[in-house]
């Protein structure tokens, strides 16, 4: 399972992609909680309250008070 994380800015609550950082995790079995913790560490959001939305094939993590977001996507 390939897992990709994208950290980008937002404008009006939507992803803006003015800048974007990407990282790929090595294949493995990860729980949703592990993925959220790794994505927050990747983006520097550790310790911040974040809204987390799970869409089944993607997780979106948006911190409160910061115009940024992280997308975690995976494919088999």
PyMOL Python script that loads the backbone (N, CA, C, O; Angstrom):
from pymol import cmd

cmd.read_pdbstr("""\
ATOM      1  N   UNK A   1       0.847  -1.170   0.000  1.00  0.00           N
ATOM      2  CA  UNK A   1       0.000   0.000   0.000  1.00  0.00           C
ATOM      3  C   UNK A   1       0.896   1.239   0.000  1.00  0.00           C
ATOM      4  O   UNK A   1       1.681   1.437   0.927  1.00  0.00           O
ATOM      5  N   UNK A   2       0.783   2.059  -1.022  1.00  0.00           N
ATOM      6  CA  UNK A   2       1.550   3.297  -1.140  1.00  0.00           C
ATOM      7  C   UNK A   2       0.778   4.427  -0.476  1.00  0.00           C
ATOM      8  O   UNK A   2      -0.414   4.602  -0.729  1.00  0.00           O
ATOM      9  N   UNK A   3       1.454   5.194   0.373  1.00  0.00           N
ATOM     10  CA  UNK A   3       0.816   6.291   1.098  1.00  0.00           C
ATOM     11  C   UNK A   3       1.558   7.581   0.782  1.00  0.00           C
ATOM     12  O   UNK A   3       2.776   7.667   0.936  1.00  0.00           O
ATOM     13  N   UNK A   4       0.804   8.581   0.337  1.00  0.00           N
ATOM     14  CA  UNK A   4       1.393   9.871   0.004  1.00  0.00           C
ATOM     15  C   UNK A   4       0.765  10.953   0.868  1.00  0.00           C
ATOM     16  O   UNK A   4      -0.447  10.962   1.084  1.00  0.00           O
ATOM     17  N   UNK A   5       1.603  11.874   1.365  1.00  0.00           N
ATOM     18  CA  UNK A   5       1.137  13.009   2.159  1.00  0.00           C
ATOM     19  C   UNK A   5       1.439  14.290   1.391  1.00  0.00           C
ATOM     20  O   UNK A   5       2.527  14.447   0.835  1.00  0.00           O
ATOM     21  N   UNK A   6       0.475  15.202   1.362  1.00  0.00           N
ATOM     22  CA  UNK A   6       0.632  16.512   0.726  1.00  0.00           C
ATOM     23  C   UNK A   6       0.303  17.590   1.751  1.00  0.00           C
ATOM     24  O   UNK A   6      -0.770  17.571   2.355  1.00  0.00           O
ATOM     25  N   UNK A   7       1.212  18.515   1.943  1.00  0.00           N
ATOM     26  CA  UNK A   7       1.021  19.640   2.865  1.00  0.00           C
ATOM     27  C   UNK A   7       0.957  20.900   2.009  1.00  0.00           C
ATOM     28  O   UNK A   7       1.905  21.206   1.286  1.00  0.00           O
ATOM     29  N   UNK A   8      -0.148  21.630   2.084  1.00  0.00           N
ATOM     30  CA  UNK A   8      -0.325  22.810   1.247  1.00  0.00           C
ATOM     31  C   UNK A   8      -1.104  23.892   1.992  1.00  0.00           C
ATOM     32  O   UNK A   8      -1.593  23.678   3.102  1.00  0.00           O
ATOM     33  N   UNK A   9      -1.206  25.051   1.359  1.00  0.00           N
ATOM     34  CA  UNK A   9      -1.944  26.165   1.947  1.00  0.00           C
ATOM     35  C   UNK A   9      -3.405  26.108   1.508  1.00  0.00           C
ATOM     36  O   UNK A   9      -3.768  25.364   0.596  1.00  0.00           O
ATOM     37  N   UNK A  10      -4.230  26.906   2.173  1.00  0.00           N
ATOM     38  CA  UNK A  10      -5.648  26.976   1.815  1.00  0.00           C
ATOM     39  C   UNK A  10      -6.051  28.426   1.564  1.00  0.00           C
ATOM     40  O   UNK A  10      -5.404  29.363   2.031  1.00  0.00           O
ATOM     41  N   UNK A  11      -7.124  28.576   0.822  1.00  0.00           N
ATOM     42  CA  UNK A  11      -7.718  29.892   0.593  1.00  0.00           C
ATOM     43  C   UNK A  11      -9.223  29.690   0.640  1.00  0.00           C
ATOM     44  O   UNK A  11      -9.783  28.981  -0.196  1.00  0.00           O
ATOM     45  N   UNK A  12      -9.871  30.300   1.599  1.00  0.00           N
ATOM     46  CA  UNK A  12     -11.310  30.137   1.741  1.00  0.00           C
ATOM     47  C   UNK A  12     -11.700  28.728   2.147  1.00  0.00           C
ATOM     48  O   UNK A  12     -12.820  28.295   1.877  1.00  0.00           O
ATOM     49  N   UNK A  13     -10.792  28.005   2.793  1.00  0.00           N
ATOM     50  CA  UNK A  13     -11.083  26.649   3.240  1.00  0.00           C
ATOM     51  C   UNK A  13     -10.759  25.562   2.236  1.00  0.00           C
ATOM     52  O   UNK A  13     -10.781  24.379   2.574  1.00  0.00           O
ATOM     53  N   UNK A  14     -10.454  25.952   0.992  1.00  0.00           N
ATOM     54  CA  UNK A  14     -10.117  24.979  -0.048  1.00  0.00           C
ATOM     55  C   UNK A  14      -8.611  24.965  -0.272  1.00  0.00           C
ATOM     56  O   UNK A  14      -7.933  25.973  -0.071  1.00  0.00           O
ATOM     57  N   UNK A  15      -8.095  23.813  -0.691  1.00  0.00           N
ATOM     58  CA  UNK A  15      -6.664  23.708  -0.974  1.00  0.00           C
ATOM     59  C   UNK A  15      -6.301  24.670  -2.095  1.00  0.00           C
ATOM     60  O   UNK A  15      -6.985  24.717  -3.117  1.00  0.00           O
ATOM     61  N   UNK A  16      -5.232  25.435  -1.914  1.00  0.00           N
ATOM     62  CA  UNK A  16      -4.823  26.465  -2.863  1.00  0.00           C
ATOM     63  C   UNK A  16      -3.672  26.006  -3.750  1.00  0.00           C
ATOM     64  O   UNK A  16      -3.604  26.406  -4.912  1.00  0.00           O
ATOM     65  N   UNK A  17      -2.779  25.189  -3.240  1.00  0.00           N
ATOM     66  CA  UNK A  17      -1.612  24.666  -3.955  1.00  0.00           C
ATOM     67  C   UNK A  17      -0.703  25.774  -4.487  1.00  0.00           C
ATOM     68  O   UNK A  17      -0.070  25.605  -5.529  1.00  0.00           O
ATOM     69  N   UNK A  18      -0.632  26.903  -3.783  1.00  0.00           N
ATOM     70  CA  UNK A  18       0.343  27.932  -4.118  1.00  0.00           C
ATOM     71  C   UNK A  18       1.738  27.373  -3.873  1.00  0.00           C
ATOM     72  O   UNK A  18       2.678  27.666  -4.612  1.00  0.00           O
ATOM     73  N   UNK A  19       1.855  26.576  -2.843  1.00  0.00           N
ATOM     74  CA  UNK A  19       3.060  25.795  -2.564  1.00  0.00           C
ATOM     75  C   UNK A  19       2.590  24.437  -2.048  1.00  0.00           C
ATOM     76  O   UNK A  19       1.487  24.315  -1.515  1.00  0.00           O
ATOM     77  N   UNK A  20       3.415  23.442  -2.205  1.00  0.00           N
ATOM     78  CA  UNK A  20       3.037  22.095  -1.787  1.00  0.00           C
ATOM     79  C   UNK A  20       4.287  21.289  -1.459  1.00  0.00           C
ATOM     80  O   UNK A  20       5.266  21.310  -2.205  1.00  0.00           O
ATOM     81  N   UNK A  21       4.245  20.586  -0.344  1.00  0.00           N
ATOM     82  CA  UNK A  21       5.318  19.650   0.027  1.00  0.00           C
ATOM     83  C   UNK A  21       4.732  18.252   0.008  1.00  0.00           C
ATOM     84  O   UNK A  21       3.630  18.028   0.509  1.00  0.00           O
ATOM     85  N   UNK A  22       5.463  17.313  -0.567  1.00  0.00           N
ATOM     86  CA  UNK A  22       4.983  15.937  -0.653  1.00  0.00           C
ATOM     87  C   UNK A  22       5.990  14.979  -0.045  1.00  0.00           C
ATOM     88  O   UNK A  22       7.199  15.211  -0.075  1.00  0.00           O
ATOM     89  N   UNK A  23       5.468  13.905   0.504  1.00  0.00           N
ATOM     90  CA  UNK A  23       6.310  12.842   1.047  1.00  0.00           C
ATOM     91  C   UNK A  23       5.571  11.520   0.872  1.00  0.00           C
ATOM     92  O   UNK A  23       4.347  11.459   0.982  1.00  0.00           O
ATOM     93  N   UNK A  24       6.327  10.471   0.600  1.00  0.00           N
ATOM     94  CA  UNK A  24       5.756   9.141   0.446  1.00  0.00           C
ATOM     95  C   UNK A  24       6.252   8.254   1.574  1.00  0.00           C
ATOM     96  O   UNK A  24       7.445   8.231   1.876  1.00  0.00           O
ATOM     97  N   UNK A  25       5.341   7.530   2.190  1.00  0.00           N
ATOM     98  CA  UNK A  25       5.698   6.602   3.256  1.00  0.00           C
ATOM     99  C   UNK A  25       6.006   5.230   2.665  1.00  0.00           C
ATOM    100  O   UNK A  25       5.440   4.858   1.637  1.00  0.00           O
ATOM    101  N   UNK A  26       6.891   4.480   3.300  1.00  0.00           N
ATOM    102  CA  UNK A  26       7.171   3.133   2.812  1.00  0.00           C
ATOM    103  C   UNK A  26       5.933   2.250   2.952  1.00  0.00           C
ATOM    104  O   UNK A  26       5.114   2.470   3.845  1.00  0.00           O
ATOM    105  N   UNK A  27       5.793   1.263   2.086  1.00  0.00           N
ATOM    106  CA  UNK A  27       4.628   0.369   2.180  1.00  0.00           C
ATOM    107  C   UNK A  27       4.554  -0.308   3.539  1.00  0.00           C
ATOM    108  O   UNK A  27       5.576  -0.637   4.141  1.00  0.00           O
ATOM    109  N   UNK A  28       3.354  -0.508   4.006  1.00  0.00           N
ATOM    110  CA  UNK A  28       3.137  -1.151   5.296  1.00  0.00           C
ATOM    111  C   UNK A  28       1.690  -1.017   5.710  1.00  0.00           C
ATOM    112  O   UNK A  28       0.897  -0.356   5.040  1.00  0.00           O
ATOM    113  N   UNK A  29       1.357  -1.637   6.801  1.00  0.00           N
ATOM    114  CA  UNK A  29       0.001  -1.555   7.348  1.00  0.00           C
ATOM    115  C   UNK A  29      -0.011  -0.485   8.433  1.00  0.00           C
ATOM    116  O   UNK A  29       0.662  -0.625   9.454  1.00  0.00           O
ATOM    117  N   UNK A  30      -0.767   0.572   8.216  1.00  0.00           N
ATOM    118  CA  UNK A  30      -0.865   1.679   9.159  1.00  0.00           C
ATOM    119  C   UNK A  30      -2.323   1.856   9.564  1.00  0.00           C
ATOM    120  O   UNK A  30      -3.222   1.730   8.733  1.00  0.00           O
ATOM    121  N   UNK A  31      -2.552   2.144  10.823  1.00  0.00           N
ATOM    122  CA  UNK A  31      -3.905   2.485  11.255  1.00  0.00           C
ATOM    123  C   UNK A  31      -4.154   3.958  10.905  1.00  0.00           C
ATOM    124  O   UNK A  31      -3.216   4.704  10.623  1.00  0.00           O
ATOM    125  N   UNK A  32      -5.406   4.358  10.927  1.00  0.00           N
ATOM    126  CA  UNK A  32      -5.732   5.759  10.648  1.00  0.00           C
ATOM    127  C   UNK A  32      -5.064   6.680  11.663  1.00  0.00           C
ATOM    128  O   UNK A  32      -4.595   7.764  11.315  1.00  0.00           O
ATOM    129  N   UNK A  33      -5.024   6.249  12.900  1.00  0.00           N
ATOM    130  CA  UNK A  33      -4.403   7.065  13.952  1.00  0.00           C
ATOM    131  C   UNK A  33      -2.908   7.252  13.680  1.00  0.00           C
ATOM    132  O   UNK A  33      -2.382   8.353  13.844  1.00  0.00           O
ATOM    133  N   UNK A  34      -2.224   6.184  13.266  1.00  0.00           N
ATOM    134  CA  UNK A  34      -0.801   6.292  12.949  1.00  0.00           C
ATOM    135  C   UNK A  34      -0.571   7.234  11.776  1.00  0.00           C
ATOM    136  O   UNK A  34       0.375   8.022  11.785  1.00  0.00           O
ATOM    137  N   UNK A  35      -1.432   7.155  10.765  1.00  0.00           N
ATOM    138  CA  UNK A  35      -1.293   8.029   9.610  1.00  0.00           C
ATOM    139  C   UNK A  35      -1.485   9.489   9.990  1.00  0.00           C
ATOM    140  O   UNK A  35      -0.746  10.355   9.521  1.00  0.00           O
ATOM    141  N   UNK A  36      -2.465   9.767  10.831  1.00  0.00           N
ATOM    142  CA  UNK A  36      -2.717  11.147  11.263  1.00  0.00           C
ATOM    143  C   UNK A  36      -1.526  11.669  12.065  1.00  0.00           C
ATOM    144  O   UNK A  36      -1.114  12.813  11.873  1.00  0.00           O
ATOM    145  N   UNK A  37      -0.973  10.864  12.946  1.00  0.00           N
ATOM    146  CA  UNK A  37       0.169  11.304  13.746  1.00  0.00           C
ATOM    147  C   UNK A  37       1.391  11.566  12.870  1.00  0.00           C
ATOM    148  O   UNK A  37       2.102  12.549  13.077  1.00  0.00           O
ATOM    149  N   UNK A  38       1.639  10.692  11.892  1.00  0.00           N
ATOM    150  CA  UNK A  38       2.781  10.892  10.991  1.00  0.00           C
ATOM    151  C   UNK A  38       2.579  12.135  10.125  1.00  0.00           C
ATOM    152  O   UNK A  38       3.523  12.892   9.897  1.00  0.00           O
ATOM    153  N   UNK A  39       1.357  12.349   9.644  1.00  0.00           N
ATOM    154  CA  UNK A  39       1.080  13.512   8.806  1.00  0.00           C
ATOM    155  C   UNK A  39       1.212  14.806   9.603  1.00  0.00           C
ATOM    156  O   UNK A  39       1.743  15.792   9.092  1.00  0.00           O
ATOM    157  N   UNK A  40       0.741  14.818  10.836  1.00  0.00           N
ATOM    158  CA  UNK A  40       0.874  16.005  11.675  1.00  0.00           C
ATOM    159  C   UNK A  40       2.338  16.299  11.967  1.00  0.00           C
ATOM    160  O   UNK A  40       2.739  17.463  11.983  1.00  0.00           O
ATOM    161  N   UNK A  41       3.141  15.273  12.197  1.00  0.00           N
ATOM    162  CA  UNK A  41       4.577  15.476  12.431  1.00  0.00           C
ATOM    163  C   UNK A  41       5.254  15.989  11.171  1.00  0.00           C
ATOM    164  O   UNK A  41       6.113  16.867  11.247  1.00  0.00           O
ATOM    165  N   UNK A  42       4.882  15.457  10.014  1.00  0.00           N
ATOM    166  CA  UNK A  42       5.437  15.885   8.728  1.00  0.00           C
ATOM    167  C   UNK A  42       5.161  17.368   8.481  1.00  0.00           C
ATOM    168  O   UNK A  42       6.031  18.089   7.992  1.00  0.00           O
ATOM    169  N   UNK A  43       3.955  17.823   8.818  1.00  0.00           N
ATOM    170  CA  UNK A  43       3.559  19.210   8.563  1.00  0.00           C
ATOM    171  C   UNK A  43       3.930  20.161   9.690  1.00  0.00           C
ATOM    172  O   UNK A  43       3.804  21.375   9.533  1.00  0.00           O
ATOM    173  N   UNK A  44       4.382  19.638  10.820  1.00  0.00           N
ATOM    174  CA  UNK A  44       4.703  20.503  11.951  1.00  0.00           C
ATOM    175  C   UNK A  44       3.490  20.872  12.775  1.00  0.00           C
ATOM    176  O   UNK A  44       3.503  21.886  13.473  1.00  0.00           O
ATOM    177  N   UNK A  45       2.440  20.069  12.709  1.00  0.00           N
ATOM    178  CA  UNK A  45       1.205  20.339  13.442  1.00  0.00           C
ATOM    179  C   UNK A  45       1.124  19.586  14.765  1.00  0.00           C
ATOM    180  O   UNK A  45       0.077  19.614  15.411  1.00  0.00           O
ATOM    181  N   UNK A  46       2.180  18.923  15.185  1.00  0.00           N
ATOM    182  CA  UNK A  46       2.151  18.166  16.433  1.00  0.00           C
ATOM    183  C   UNK A  46       1.827  19.107  17.587  1.00  0.00           C
ATOM    184  O   UNK A  46       2.462  20.150  17.744  1.00  0.00           O
ATOM    185  N   UNK A  47       0.845  18.738  18.384  1.00  0.00           N
ATOM    186  CA  UNK A  47       0.440  19.559  19.527  1.00  0.00           C
ATOM    187  C   UNK A  47      -0.665  20.549  19.204  1.00  0.00           C
ATOM    188  O   UNK A  47      -1.179  21.205  20.110  1.00  0.00           O
ATOM    189  N   UNK A  48      -1.045  20.677  17.937  1.00  0.00           N
ATOM    190  CA  UNK A  48      -2.122  21.590  17.555  1.00  0.00           C
ATOM    191  C   UNK A  48      -3.430  20.823  17.420  1.00  0.00           C
ATOM    192  O   UNK A  48      -3.441  19.663  17.009  1.00  0.00           O
ATOM    193  N   UNK A  49      -4.531  21.478  17.770  1.00  0.00           N
ATOM    194  CA  UNK A  49      -5.840  20.872  17.548  1.00  0.00           C
ATOM    195  C   UNK A  49      -6.157  20.938  16.065  1.00  0.00           C
ATOM    196  O   UNK A  49      -5.993  21.978  15.428  1.00  0.00           O
ATOM    197  N   UNK A  50      -6.607  19.826  15.529  1.00  0.00           N
ATOM    198  CA  UNK A  50      -6.892  19.757  14.100  1.00  0.00           C
ATOM    199  C   UNK A  50      -8.241  19.104  13.853  1.00  0.00           C
ATOM    200  O   UNK A  50      -8.672  18.232  14.608  1.00  0.00           O
ATOM    201  N   UNK A  51      -8.892  19.530  12.799  1.00  0.00           N
ATOM    202  CA  UNK A  51     -10.093  18.856  12.321  1.00  0.00           C
ATOM    203  C   UNK A  51      -9.633  17.762  11.366  1.00  0.00           C
ATOM    204  O   UNK A  51      -8.850  18.021  10.451  1.00  0.00           O
ATOM    205  N   UNK A  52     -10.118  16.537  11.577  1.00  0.00           N
ATOM    206  CA  UNK A  52      -9.727  15.408  10.749  1.00  0.00           C
ATOM    207  C   UNK A  52     -10.963  14.856  10.056  1.00  0.00           C
ATOM    208  O   UNK A  52     -11.964  14.540  10.700  1.00  0.00           O
ATOM    209  N   UNK A  53     -10.879  14.744   8.733  1.00  0.00           N
ATOM    210  CA  UNK A  53     -11.979  14.192   7.941  1.00  0.00           C
ATOM    211  C   UNK A  53     -11.476  12.949   7.222  1.00  0.00           C
ATOM    212  O   UNK A  53     -10.445  12.992   6.549  1.00  0.00           O
ATOM    213  N   UNK A  54     -12.196  11.845   7.359  1.00  0.00           N
ATOM    214  CA  UNK A  54     -11.830  10.596   6.700  1.00  0.00           C
ATOM    215  C   UNK A  54     -12.857  10.332   5.608  1.00  0.00           C
ATOM    216  O   UNK A  54     -14.038  10.134   5.892  1.00  0.00           O
ATOM    217  N   UNK A  55     -12.399  10.330   4.353  1.00  0.00           N
ATOM    218  CA  UNK A  55     -13.277  10.123   3.208  1.00  0.00           C
ATOM    219  C   UNK A  55     -13.215   8.701   2.664  1.00  0.00           C
ATOM    220  O   UNK A  55     -13.767   8.430   1.597  1.00  0.00           O
ATOM    221  N   UNK A  56     -12.559   7.792   3.368  1.00  0.00           N
ATOM    222  CA  UNK A  56     -12.453   6.414   2.923  1.00  0.00           C
ATOM    223  C   UNK A  56     -11.174   6.132   2.169  1.00  0.00           C
ATOM    224  O   UNK A  56     -10.467   5.175   2.486  1.00  0.00           O
ATOM    225  N   UNK A  57     -10.861   6.952   1.169  1.00  0.00           N
ATOM    226  CA  UNK A  57      -9.622   6.776   0.411  1.00  0.00           C
ATOM    227  C   UNK A  57      -8.657   7.938   0.632  1.00  0.00           C
ATOM    228  O   UNK A  57      -7.591   7.991   0.019  1.00  0.00           O
ATOM    229  N   UNK A  58      -9.036   8.871   1.515  1.00  0.00           N
ATOM    230  CA  UNK A  58      -8.212  10.036   1.794  1.00  0.00           C
ATOM    231  C   UNK A  58      -8.547  10.566   3.191  1.00  0.00           C
ATOM    232  O   UNK A  58      -9.697  10.514   3.626  1.00  0.00           O
ATOM    233  N   UNK A  59      -7.539  11.070   3.876  1.00  0.00           N
ATOM    234  CA  UNK A  59      -7.739  11.741   5.163  1.00  0.00           C
ATOM    235  C   UNK A  59      -7.263  13.180   4.999  1.00  0.00           C
ATOM    236  O   UNK A  59      -6.175  13.427   4.479  1.00  0.00           O
ATOM    237  N   UNK A  60      -8.084  14.123   5.444  1.00  0.00           N
ATOM    238  CA  UNK A  60      -7.707  15.541   5.406  1.00  0.00           C
ATOM    239  C   UNK A  60      -7.557  16.028   6.832  1.00  0.00           C
ATOM    240  O   UNK A  60      -8.433  15.811   7.668  1.00  0.00           O
ATOM    241  N   UNK A  61      -6.438  16.691   7.106  1.00  0.00           N
ATOM    242  CA  UNK A  61      -6.136  17.212   8.436  1.00  0.00           C
ATOM    243  C   UNK A  61      -5.964  18.721   8.310  1.00  0.00           C
ATOM    244  O   UNK A  61      -5.098  19.194   7.575  1.00  0.00           O
ATOM    245  N   UNK A  62      -6.791  19.471   9.029  1.00  0.00           N
ATOM    246  CA  UNK A  62      -6.750  20.934   8.960  1.00  0.00           C
ATOM    247  C   UNK A  62      -6.633  21.494  10.370  1.00  0.00           C
ATOM    248  O   UNK A  62      -7.541  21.312  11.181  1.00  0.00           O
ATOM    249  N   UNK A  63      -5.513  22.183  10.681  1.00  0.00           N
ATOM    250  CA  UNK A  63      -5.361  22.757  12.017  1.00  0.00           C
ATOM    251  C   UNK A  63      -6.243  23.994  12.179  1.00  0.00           C
ATOM    252  O   UNK A  63      -6.576  24.675  11.209  1.00  0.00           O
ATOM    253  N   UNK A  64      -6.604  24.258  13.407  1.00  0.00           N
ATOM    254  CA  UNK A  64      -7.425  25.437  13.694  1.00  0.00           C
ATOM    255  C   UNK A  64      -6.550  26.680  13.706  1.00  0.00           C
ATOM    256  O   UNK A  64      -5.487  26.688  14.327  1.00  0.00           O
ATOM    257  N   UNK A  65      -6.990  27.722  13.026  1.00  0.00           N
ATOM    258  CA  UNK A  65      -6.300  29.002  13.057  1.00  0.00           C
ATOM    259  C   UNK A  65      -5.123  29.136  12.103  1.00  0.00           C
ATOM    260  O   UNK A  65      -4.444  30.163  12.109  1.00  0.00           O
ATOM    261  N   UNK A  66      -4.869  28.130  11.291  1.00  0.00           N
ATOM    262  CA  UNK A  66      -3.769  28.182  10.318  1.00  0.00           C
ATOM    263  C   UNK A  66      -4.344  27.838   8.947  1.00  0.00           C
ATOM    264  O   UNK A  66      -5.096  26.872   8.819  1.00  0.00           O
ATOM    265  N   UNK A  67      -4.006  28.600   7.939  1.00  0.00           N
ATOM    266  CA  UNK A  67      -4.528  28.379   6.584  1.00  0.00           C
ATOM    267  C   UNK A  67      -3.671  27.360   5.849  1.00  0.00           C
ATOM    268  O   UNK A  67      -3.070  27.665   4.819  1.00  0.00           O
ATOM    269  N   UNK A  68      -3.622  26.154   6.384  1.00  0.00           N
ATOM    270  CA  UNK A  68      -2.877  25.063   5.779  1.00  0.00           C
ATOM    271  C   UNK A  68      -3.665  23.773   5.964  1.00  0.00           C
ATOM    272  O   UNK A  68      -4.559  23.704   6.807  1.00  0.00           O
ATOM    273  N   UNK A  69      -3.337  22.760   5.183  1.00  0.00           N
ATOM    274  CA  UNK A  69      -3.985  21.460   5.303  1.00  0.00           C
ATOM    275  C   UNK A  69      -3.030  20.367   4.849  1.00  0.00           C
ATOM    276  O   UNK A  69      -2.068  20.616   4.123  1.00  0.00           O
ATOM    277  N   UNK A  70      -3.319  19.154   5.293  1.00  0.00           N
ATOM    278  CA  UNK A  70      -2.540  17.982   4.884  1.00  0.00           C
ATOM    279  C   UNK A  70      -3.507  16.945   4.359  1.00  0.00           C
ATOM    280  O   UNK A  70      -4.527  16.664   4.988  1.00  0.00           O
ATOM    281  N   UNK A  71      -3.192  16.373   3.208  1.00  0.00           N
ATOM    282  CA  UNK A  71      -3.957  15.279   2.634  1.00  0.00           C
ATOM    283  C   UNK A  71      -3.131  14.006   2.730  1.00  0.00           C
ATOM    284  O   UNK A  71      -1.948  14.008   2.387  1.00  0.00           O
ATOM    285  N   UNK A  72      -3.735  12.931   3.187  1.00  0.00           N
ATOM    286  CA  UNK A  72      -3.094  11.621   3.221  1.00  0.00           C
ATOM    287  C   UNK A  72      -3.910  10.731   2.290  1.00  0.00           C
ATOM    288  O   UNK A  72      -5.089  10.478   2.534  1.00  0.00           O
ATOM    289  N   UNK A  73      -3.276  10.261   1.230  1.00  0.00           N
ATOM    290  CA  UNK A  73      -3.953   9.379   0.272  1.00  0.00           C
ATOM    291  C   UNK A  73      -3.204   8.068   0.172  1.00  0.00           C
ATOM    292  O   UNK A  73      -1.990   8.026   0.373  1.00  0.00           O
ATOM    293  N   UNK A  74      -3.910   7.007  -0.134  1.00  0.00           N
ATOM    294  CA  UNK A  74      -3.253   5.717  -0.306  1.00  0.00           C
ATOM    295  C   UNK A  74      -3.929   4.941  -1.427  1.00  0.00           C
ATOM    296  O   UNK A  74      -5.095   5.166  -1.755  1.00  0.00           O
ATOM    297  N   UNK A  75      -3.173   4.034  -1.997  1.00  0.00           N
ATOM    298  CA  UNK A  75      -3.694   3.173  -3.055  1.00  0.00           C
ATOM    299  C   UNK A  75      -3.081   1.792  -2.886  1.00  0.00           C
ATOM    300  O   UNK A  75      -1.986   1.650  -2.343  1.00  0.00           O
ATOM    301  N   UNK A  76      -3.785   0.793  -3.349  1.00  0.00           N
ATOM    302  CA  UNK A  76      -3.303  -0.592  -3.230  1.00  0.00           C
ATOM    303  C   UNK A  76      -2.357  -0.942  -4.355  1.00  0.00           C
ATOM    304  O   UNK A  76      -1.856  -2.065  -4.413  1.00  0.00           O
TER     305      UNK A  76
END
""", "prot")
cmd.dss("prot")
cmd.show_as("cartoon", "prot")
cmd.util.cbc("prot")
cmd.orient("prot")
